[in-house]
Amino acid sequence: MNSYLESVFGLRPRMRRAFIMIQDMVMVLVAVALSLVLSRSDLSFGALSTEGLATWVSTILISHLLFRYCGLYTTVWRFASTPDFFNILKSCAILTLTLYVVSLLVRSFLPVQGLNERQFIVFFLVSFTIISAPRLFYRFLRDGASWGILGRKTDKAQAKQALFVGRLGEADLIIRFTRTAQPADYSIAGIMATERGAPLGTRIQGVPVVATRPRLIDVLEDYATGTKSLDLLIFGSGAEREIEEYSELVRVARHGDINVVQFSGLSELEQHGKLVLDTVEMETILRRPTVASDIERIGAFVGGKRVLVTGGAGSIGQTLVKRSLQLGAEAVLVADNSEFGIFQLSQYIDEKDHDRLKVRIVDVADRRQITRVVTEFRPDIIFHAAALKHVPLLEENWDSAIQTNIFGTLVCAEVAAKCGVAQFVLISSDKAVDPSSVLGMTKRAAEQIISALHGTPAGETGGRRSATKFIAVRFGNVFGSNGSVATIFQAQIEAGGPVTITDRRMTRYFMTVAEAVDLVIMSATDAASRQGGQDYAVYMLDMGKPVPILEVAETMIRMSGKSPYKDIAIRFTGIRPGEKLHETLHGEDEELVELGISKIFGLSTDVVEWSDVQIALAELQQSAKNQDKAAALAVLASLDRAKKARGSARQDAIPKTAGQAS
């Protein structure tokens, strides 16, 4: 039996289909013979006579044509389900009726005896049974459920024992494909059903439902402590949003040295039915609803374009580079001053994309270098992600922050305008809102440069821009980026603690790098299609609700299999210079505008005139040259006050209604 099955599996698709067709023809003839025997019918002609042979050939041709018409040979029987077997039932019923009608027509002008209704009823039952049986048996063997019965030795000893947590429908799918895999990587030992009222103790393909809500955690703890054979916990897709106990289940599993993955789909269905299992990361534990990207739209925007990413060796920059390559950019150039960062990035890029990737080691504040890079590469889009962004460090190194974050932005923007780059996108920060730190003030000034250039009409006398579209995209922390709390906490946990937090009340906005990058590209896509009074210089990403930093630390400690405060200490160090307890994404003088795009807003905000920006930048440059921090910060503060003063003047100039005047 095993050799028969292996030989069938090894046939090419066309040969396998021909084999099945011949098998069905034989089965139809067997069904005719059995129906005659079981119904005790005696035909008036011999089986090998001319009339008999003509009858058998006609029956075979009619059955073959009907089976082809009904689609019996287009089904992949390895993935067959109830509708496919119903199709066999329908095909056999049609065949039976067709043969019965043909027999009535033949008997109307030929004296044929031995054909009656009872025989055709038996034929229908027998034909359905013997045509379905090989397919059902094939599916049974192919799924692997019967190898133990048939005596075949499996690799179950080597397969990882797993519990599945999720919906029963997904459990059925995953069990099927884990059994299909050769060699078997996973073996599902039990199902923890997330549907309320799921039947505890029942089985799906022989695998028991071992837990239902609300006892998922208790059962998993029993498995983790009571057995050493459990290797894997597999969550169903979307489990982080559907299961309230998600974080705790991950903690219990990891505490018991059980790896945690999440099912996200299937690949290579036509070959081996491979499961796609993603490692559960901390950004999933935060349970932020993921943002569905409009791949078609951003792909159309980036596809075929030449993209330059400043700061391309940083976390956001690297993801922008990879995403642009994935979306079909003609070429992507990385401009960064970190030699090691650029080297690391080149190692992570797929070999097939290396021809489209260019790298340059440059200082974004060096006008000569940036001009040469832009002139030679001729980009269509510049994503300006280069920035210094560590709050406490920049309080001491304020001059470097001004040089990179402000004058680096100015140089890149002016070169983009001079060289006719179609679009310039500044990566901004929530720290630019009501800034309390050097980082915030420099990012605010960078936004003001972009807003002023955005508002200067192309070709205007004294203007500094061409037809370049300038925008800034503002958002909060990206989870897992270089220097983020997640990476710091992870290193502290691995070192045995303590985990340090400045203040237990501190909150921050978080978004995954992948989400942020897709939304940045989507903002640029939207900006490219807007003209006149309906376009926006600053876009803001909706990052959901702020997350307490203390909660992030506690969750990460639990995920590592340890207990906060007991196994890993948490120490509060006090707020550092320039830090806020809570960040905001927009100021009181800024109005959010719905754009009809999920998670993206336009910001209606007042803009400082380009001439005023120029004056402030000249004063700032002189203050930095003199190493006068107080004077430099005073210039930045005055630039921000000038913006707010313009906003107040604009509000005062709006005619009041009768109700407002009173």
C-alpha positions in Angstrom: 0.0 0.0 0.0 2.8 2.4 0.9 4.6 1.8 -2.4 1.3 2.3 -4.3 0.7 5.6 -2.6 4.3 6.8 -3.1 4.1 5.9 -6.8 0.8 8.0 -7.2 2.4 10.9 -5.3 5.4 10.8 -7.5 3.4 11.1 -10.8 3.4 14.4 -12.6 0.1 16.3 -12.5 -1.0 15.4 -16.1 -0.1 11.7 -15.6 -1.8 11.7 -12.2 -5.0 13.1 -13.8 -4.9 10.6 -16.6 -4.4 7.8 -14.0 -7.5 9.0 -12.1 -9.6 9.2 -15.4 -8.7 5.6 -16.2 -9.4 4.6 -12.6 -12.9 6.2 -12.9 -13.7 4.4 -16.1 -12.8 1.1 -14.5 -14.9 2.0 -11.5 -17.9 2.8 -13.6 -17.7 -0.6 -15.3 -17.3 -2.3 -11.9 -20.4 -0.4 -10.7 -22.4 -1.6 -13.7 -21.4 -5.2 -13.0 -22.1 -5.0 -9.3 -25.4 -3.3 -9.9 -26.5 -6.2 -12.2 -25.3 -8.8 -9.7 -26.8 -7.1 -6.6 -30.1 -6.4 -8.4 -30.2 -9.9 -9.8 -30.8 -8.8 -13.3 -30.1 -10.9 -16.4 -29.5 -9.0 -19.6 -30.8 -10.4 -22.8 -27.4 -10.1 -24.5 -24.0 -11.4 -23.7 -21.3 -9.3 -21.9 -18.8 -9.8 -24.7 -21.3 -9.7 -27.6 -21.4 -6.8 -30.1 -24.3 -5.3 -28.2 -22.5 -5.8 -24.8 -19.3 -4.2 -26.0 -21.1 -1.2 -27.5 -23.0 -0.8 -24.2 -19.8 -0.7 -22.1 -18.0 1.7 -24.4 -21.0 4.0 -24.5 -21.3 3.9 -20.8 -17.6 4.7 -20.4 -17.7 7.7 -22.8 -20.9 9.1 -21.3 -19.4 8.9 -17.8 -16.1 10.4 -18.8 -17.7 13.4 -20.5 -20.1 14.0 -17.6 -17.3 13.7 -15.0 -15.2 16.2 -17.0 -18.1 18.6 -17.3 -18.8 18.4 -13.6 -15.2 19.3 -12.7 -14.1 16.0 -11.1 -10.7 16.3 -12.7 -10.0 20.0 -11.7 -10.1 19.3 -8.0 -6.9 19.0 -6.0 -7.9 16.1 -3.9 -5.2 16.7 -1.3 -7.3 19.7 -0.3 -10.7 18.2 -0.9 -13.5 19.0 1.4 -17.3 18.4 1.8 -18.3 20.3 -1.4 -15.9 18.2 -3.5 -17.5 15.0 -2.3 -20.9 16.5 -2.9 -19.8 17.1 -6.5 -19.1 13.4 -6.9 -22.6 12.7 -5.5 -24.1 15.1 -8.1 -22.0 13.6 -10.9 -23.1 10.1 -10.1 -26.7 11.1 -9.9 -26.5 12.9 -13.3 -24.8 9.8 -14.8 -27.4 7.5 -13.4 -30.3 9.6 -14.8 -28.6 9.9 -18.1 -28.0 6.2 -18.5 -31.6 5.5 -17.4 -33.0 7.9 -20.0 -30.7 6.3 -22.7 -31.9 2.9 -21.6 -35.6 4.0 -22.0 -34.8 5.3 -25.5 -33.0 2.1 -26.5 -35.9 -0.1 -25.2 -38.4 1.8 -27.2 -37.0 0.4 -30.5 -35.0 -2.7 -29.3 -36.3 -5.6 -27.2 -33.7 -5.4 -24.4 -34.5 -7.3 -21.2 -33.0 -7.1 -17.7 -32.9 -3.3 -17.3 -35.2 -1.9 -14.6 -35.3 1.0 -12.1 -34.0 -1.1 -9.2 -30.8 -1.8 -11.1 -30.2 2.0 -11.7 -30.8 2.8 -8.0 -28.2 0.2 -7.0 -25.8 1.6 -9.7 -26.1 5.1 -8.3 -25.2 3.9 -4.8 -22.4 1.6 -5.9 -20.9 4.1 -8.3 -20.8 6.9 -5.7 -19.2 4.6 -3.2 -16.4 3.2 -5.3 -15.6 6.4 -7.1 -15.4 8.4 -3.8 -13.5 5.7 -1.9 -10.1 6.1 -3.7 -10.2 9.9 -3.3 -11.2 9.7 0.3 -8.5 7.1 1.0 -5.9 9.3 -0.9 -6.8 12.3 1.2 -6.8 10.2 4.4 -3.3 8.9 3.6 -1.9 12.2 2.3 -3.0 14.0 5.5 -0.9 11.6 7.5 -3.6 10.6 9.9 -3.4 6.9 9.0 0.3 6.2 8.9 0.2 4.8 12.4 -2.6 2.5 11.5 -0.8 1.3 8.3 2.4 0.7 10.2 4.5 3.4 8.7 7.1 4.9 11.1 6.9 8.6 11.4 9.2 11.3 12.6 6.9 12.3 15.5 9.7 11.8 18.0 11.6 14.6 16.2 8.5 16.8 15.6 7.9 19.6 18.0 4.8 19.1 20.2 2.5 22.1 20.1 -0.6 23.5 21.5 -2.8 25.6 19.2 -4.7 28.7 20.6 -7.3 30.1 18.4 -10.5 29.4 16.4 -11.6 25.9 15.7 -11.7 26.5 11.9 -8.0 27.5 11.9 -7.2 24.6 14.2 -8.6 22.2 11.5 -6.5 23.9 8.8 -3.3 23.9 10.9 -3.7 20.3 12.0 -4.1 19.2 8.4 -1.0 21.0 7.2 1.2 20.0 10.1 0.4 16.4 9.2 1.0 17.0 5.5 4.6 18.3 6.1 7.3 15.8 5.3 9.3 15.7 7.5 6.8 16.6 10.2 8.0 19.8 11.9 5.2 20.1 14.4 2.6 17.8 15.9 -0.5 19.5 17.4 -1.1 17.8 20.8 -4.2 19.9 21.8 -6.4 22.8 20.9 -7.2 25.7 23.2 -10.3 27.1 21.7 -11.0 30.9 21.9 -14.7 30.7 21.0 -16.9 30.8 24.0 -19.0 27.7 24.5 -16.6 25.6 22.3 -17.2 21.9 23.0 -14.5 20.9 25.6 -13.2 17.3 25.1 -14.3 17.0 21.5 -11.8 16.2 18.8 -10.8 17.7 15.5 -9.1 15.2 13.3 -8.3 13.2 16.4 -6.8 16.2 18.3 -8.7 17.0 21.6 -10.0 20.4 22.6 -8.2 20.7 25.9 -9.2 24.2 27.1 -11.8 26.9 26.4 -12.2 30.4 27.7 -11.9 31.5 30.5 -9.5 28.7 31.6 -6.9 29.1 28.9 -4.2 30.4 31.3 -4.8 27.7 33.9 -4.6 24.9 31.4 -1.5 26.3 29.8 0.2 26.5 33.2 -0.7 22.9 33.8 1.0 21.9 30.5 4.0 24.1 31.2 4.6 22.7 34.7 3.3 19.2 34.3 5.0 18.1 31.1 8.4 18.6 29.6 7.3 17.5 26.1 5.6 20.7 25.0 7.8 22.7 22.7 5.6 25.3 21.0 2.5 27.5 21.5 0.9 28.5 18.2 -1.5 31.4 18.2 -4.1 31.8 15.5 -4.1 34.9 13.3 -5.4 38.0 15.0 -5.2 36.4 18.5 -3.5 39.5 20.0 -6.6 41.5 19.3 -9.2 38.8 20.2 -7.8 37.3 23.4 -7.7 39.5 26.5 -5.2 37.0 28.1 -2.8 37.1 25.2 0.1 38.8 27.1 -0.3 36.5 30.0 -0.4 33.3 27.8 2.9 34.4 26.2 4.4 35.0 29.6 3.3 31.6 30.9 4.7 29.9 27.8 8.0 31.6 27.9 8.4 31.0 31.6 8.0 27.3 30.8 10.6 27.5 28.0 7.9 27.1 25.4 8.5 28.9 22.2 5.7 31.2 21.0 4.7 31.8 17.3 1.7 33.1 15.5 0.0 31.6 12.4 -0.2 34.2 9.6 -1.1 32.1 6.5 0.0 29.4 4.1 2.5 29.3 1.4 3.5 26.9 -1.4 0.1 25.2 -1.4 0.7 23.6 -4.7 3.8 21.8 -3.3 3.9 21.0 0.3 1.3 23.2 2.1 3.8 25.0 4.3 2.6 27.0 7.3 3.8 30.5 7.8 4.6 31.0 11.5 5.9 34.3 12.8 7.8 34.8 16.0 5.7 36.8 18.6 7.6 40.0 19.3 7.1 42.6 21.9 5.4 45.0 19.5 2.7 42.4 19.1 2.2 42.1 22.8 1.3 45.8 23.0 -1.8 44.8 21.1 -2.0 48.0 19.0 -4.4 47.4 16.1 -2.2 47.0 13.1 -2.7 49.4 10.2 -3.6 47.8 6.9 -1.4 49.3 4.2 -2.8 50.3 0.8 -0.1 48.4 -1.0 -1.6 49.1 -4.4 -1.5 52.9 -3.9 1.9 53.2 -2.3 3.3 50.7 -4.8 2.1 52.9 -7.7 3.7 55.9 -6.0 7.1 54.4 -5.4 7.3 51.9 -8.2 9.7 53.0 -10.9 10.9 56.0 -8.9 14.4 56.9 -7.8 14.5 57.2 -4.0 17.1 58.8 -1.8 17.0 58.1 2.0 19.1 60.3 4.2 19.9 58.6 7.5 19.3 55.3 5.7 21.4 53.3 8.1 19.1 54.1 11.0 16.0 52.1 12.1 13.4 54.1 10.2 15.8 54.8 7.3 16.6 51.1 6.8 13.0 50.2 6.7 12.3 53.0 4.2 15.1 51.6 2.0 13.8 48.0 2.2 10.2 49.0 1.7 11.1 51.2 -1.3 12.9 48.2 -2.9 10.0 45.9 -2.2 7.6 48.4 -3.8 9.5 48.4 -7.0 11.7 51.5 -6.8 14.0 51.8 -9.8 16.9 52.6 -7.5 17.4 53.5 -3.9 20.4 55.5 -2.6 21.3 55.5 1.1 23.1 58.6 2.4 24.5 58.3 5.9 27.6 59.1 7.8 27.7 55.7 9.6 30.0 53.4 7.7 29.1 50.4 10.0 25.4 51.2 9.7 25.6 51.2 5.9 27.6 48.0 5.9 24.9 46.3 8.2 22.1 47.5 5.9 23.8 46.0 2.8 24.0 42.7 4.6 20.2 42.7 5.2 19.2 43.5 1.6 18.2 40.6 -0.6 20.9 39.7 -3.1 18.4 40.2 -6.0 18.0 43.9 -4.9 21.7 44.8 -4.6 21.9 46.1 -8.1 19.2 48.7 -7.2 20.9 49.8 -4.0 23.4 52.6 -3.9 25.3 53.9 -0.8 27.1 57.1 0.0 28.9 58.0 3.2 28.1 61.7 3.6 27.3 64.4 6.1 23.8 65.8 5.5 25.0 69.3 6.6 27.7 69.3 3.9 26.2 71.2 1.0 28.9 70.2 -1.4 28.6 66.5 -0.7 24.8 66.5 -0.8 24.7 68.5 -4.0 27.0 66.0 -5.7 24.9 63.0 -4.5 21.6 64.5 -5.6 23.0 65.8 -8.9 24.5 62.4 -9.8 21.6 60.2 -8.5 18.7 62.4 -9.7 16.1 61.2 -7.2 12.4 61.6 -7.6 11.8 61.4 -3.9 13.9 62.3 -0.9 13.0 60.8 2.5 15.0 62.9 5.0 15.3 60.6 8.0 18.8 61.8 9.1 18.7 63.2 12.7 20.2 63.1 16.1 17.5 62.1 18.5 18.7 61.2 22.0 17.1 63.7 24.4 19.6 63.8 27.3 22.7 63.6 25.0 21.5 66.5 22.9 21.0 68.7 25.9 24.8 68.6 26.3 25.7 68.4 22.6 23.2 71.1 21.5 25.5 72.4 18.7 25.6 69.0 17.0 21.8 68.8 17.2 21.5 72.2 15.6 24.0 71.4 12.9 22.4 68.0 11.9 18.7 68.5 12.7 18.3 72.0 11.5 21.1 72.9 9.0 21.2 69.4 7.7 17.5 69.6 6.9 18.0 73.1 5.4 20.9 71.9 3.1 19.0 68.8 1.9 15.8 70.8 1.3 17.5 73.6 -0.6 19.5 71.2 -2.7 16.3 69.2 -3.5 14.7 72.5 -4.7 17.7 73.5 -6.7 17.9 70.1 -8.4 14.2 69.9 -9.1 13.5 66.8 -6.9 9.7 66.2 -7.2 9.1 65.5 -3.5 10.9 66.0 -0.2 9.6 64.3 2.9 10.9 65.2 6.4 10.6 62.5 9.1 9.5 64.6 12.2 8.7 63.8 15.8 6.1 64.3 18.4 8.8 66.1 20.4 8.4 69.0 18.0 5.1 69.8 19.7 5.5 72.4 22.5 9.2 71.5 22.7 10.9 71.2 26.1 14.2 69.8 24.9 17.0 70.7 22.4 15.8 67.7 20.3 12.3 69.0 20.3 13.3 72.6 19.4 15.5 71.4 16.6 12.8 69.2 15.1 10.3 72.0 15.5 12.7 74.3 13.5 13.1 71.6 10.9 9.3 71.4 10.5 9.2 75.3 10.2 11.8 75.2 7.4 9.8 72.6 5.5 6.5 74.4 6.1 7.9 77.8 5.0 9.3 76.2 1.8 6.0 74.4 1.2 4.2 77.7 1.4 6.5 79.5 -1.0 5.0 79.5 -4.5 7.3 78.0 -7.2 9.3 80.7 -9.0 8.4 83.5 -6.6 10.9 86.3 -6.5 13.2 85.7 -3.5 11.8 82.2 -3.1 14.2 79.3 -2.4 12.3 76.5 -4.1 11.3 75.1 -7.4 8.2 72.9 -8.0 9.4 70.5 -5.2 6.6 69.4 -2.9 7.8 69.7 0.7 6.0 67.9 3.6 6.9 66.8 7.1 5.4 63.6 8.7 5.1 63.7 12.5 4.7 60.7 14.7 5.9 59.3 18.1 8.2 56.4 19.1 8.8 53.5 16.8 9.0 50.2 18.8 12.3 48.4 18.6 14.3 51.2 16.9 17.8 51.9 17.8 17.9 53.5 21.2 14.2 53.0 21.9 13.0 51.9 25.3 12.4 48.4 24.0 16.0 47.8 23.0 17.3 49.4 26.2 14.9 47.4 28.4 15.8 44.1 26.6 19.5 44.7 27.2 18.9 45.5 30.9 16.8 42.3 31.3 19.4 40.1 29.6 22.0 41.6 32.0 19.8 40.6 35.0 18.5 44.1 35.7 17.7 46.5 37.0 15.4 48.0 34.4 15.5 51.8 34.7 12.6 54.1 34.2 12.7 57.8 34.8 9.1 58.1 36.2 6.4 55.6 36.8 3.8 58.0 35.4 5.6 58.4 32.0 3.7 57.5 28.8 4.7 57.4 25.2 3.1 56.8 21.8 4.3 53.6 20.1 4.1 52.3 16.5 5.9 49.5 14.8 8.6 50.6 12.3 6.8 48.8 9.5 3.6 50.6 10.2 5.2 54.0 10.5 7.1 53.6 7.2 4.1 52.6 5.2 2.1 55.5 6.6 5.0 57.9 5.8 5.0 56.7 2.2 1.2 56.9 2.2 1.4 60.5 3.4 3.8 61.4 0.6 1.4 59.6 -1.9 -1.5 61.8 -0.7 0.6 65.0 -0.7 1.6 64.4 -4.3 -2.0 64.4 -5.4 -3.0 67.6 -3.6 -2.7 71.1 -4.9 -3.5 74.7 -3.8 -5.4 75.3 -0.5 -6.2 71.7 0.0 -2.6 70.5 0.6 -0.8 70.3 3.9 2.8 70.9 4.9 2.6 68.7 8.0 1.0 65.3 8.2 0.4 63.5 11.5 0.1 59.8 12.1 -2.6 58.5 14.5 -0.7 56.3 17.0 -3.6 55.2 19.1 -3.5 55.7 22.9 -0.2 56.5 24.7 1.3 53.4 26.5 2.7 53.7 30.1 6.4 53.0 30.0 6.1 51.1 33.2 3.6 48.7 31.6 6.1 48.1 28.7 8.9 47.3 31.1 6.7 44.9 33.2 5.4 43.1 30.2 8.9 42.6 28.7 10.1 41.2 32.0 7.2 38.8 32.1 7.8 37.8 28.5 11.4 36.9 29.4 10.0 34.3 31.8 10.8 36.4 34.9 8.7 38.3 37.5 9.0 42.1 37.7 10.3 43.5 41.1 11.1 39.9 42.2 13.4 38.4 39.5 14.2 41.7 37.8 14.2 45.0 39.7 12.7 48.2 38.3 14.4 51.4 39.4 13.0 54.9 39.0 15.7 57.4 38.2 13.8 60.7 37.9 13.1 62.7 34.8 16.2 63.7 32.8 16.8 67.2 31.3 14.5 67.9 28.5 12.1 65.0 29.0 8.4 65.2 29.4 6.0 62.9 31.3 3.6 62.8 28.4 4.1 63.7 24.7 1.4 65.1 22.4 1.1 64.8 18.7 -0.3 68.2 17.9 -0.5 71.6 19.5 -3.5 73.6 20.6 -3.0 76.0 17.7 -3.0 73.1 15.1 -6.2 71.7 13.6 -6.5 68.1 12.7 -8.0 67.5 9.2 -9.6 64.2 8.1 -8.1 63.0 4.8 -10.2 59.9 4.4 -7.0 57.8 4.9 -6.8 55.4 7.9 -4.4 56.6 10.6 -3.3 59.8 8.8 -4.3 63.4 9.4 -3.4 66.7 7.8 -2.4 69.5 10.1 -3.8 73.0 9.5 -1.2 75.2 11.1 0.2 78.7 10.8 3.5 79.1 9.0 6.4 81.5 9.5 7.3 83.4 6.4 10.5 82.1 4.6 12.1 85.6 5.0 11.7 85.4 8.8 13.0 81.8 8.8 16.1 83.0 6.9 16.8 85.8 9.4 16.4 83.4 12.4 18.7 80.8 10.8 21.4 83.4 10.2 21.2 84.4 13.9 21.2 80.7 14.9 24.3 80.0 12.8 26.1 82.9 14.5 25.1 81.7 18.0 26.3 78.2 17.2 29.6 79.6 15.9 30.0 81.5 19.1 29.1 78.4 21.2 26.4 80.5 22.9 23.8 77.9 23.8 21.4 80.4 25.5 21.4 82.7 22.5 20.8 79.7 20.2 17.9 78.5 22.2 16.5 82.0 22.4 16.5 82.2 18.6 14.6 78.9 18.3 12.1 80.0 20.9 11.6 83.4 19.1 10.9 81.5 15.9 8.3 79.4 17.6 6.7 82.5 19.2 6.6 84.2 15.8 4.6 81.3 14.5 2.2 81.5 17.4 1.9 85.2 17.1 0.9 84.9 13.5 -1.7 82.3 14.6 -3.2 84.7 17.2 -3.2 87.6 14.7 -5.0 85.4 12.2 -7.6 84.5 14.8 -8.2 88.1 15.8 -8.7 89.1 12.2 -11.5 86.6 11.7 -14.9 88.5 12.0 -16.8 87.5 15.0 -20.4 86.3 14.8 -23.0 88.0 16.9 -22.8 85.2 19.5 -19.1 85.5 19.7 -19.1 89.3 20.1 -21.3 89.1 23.1 
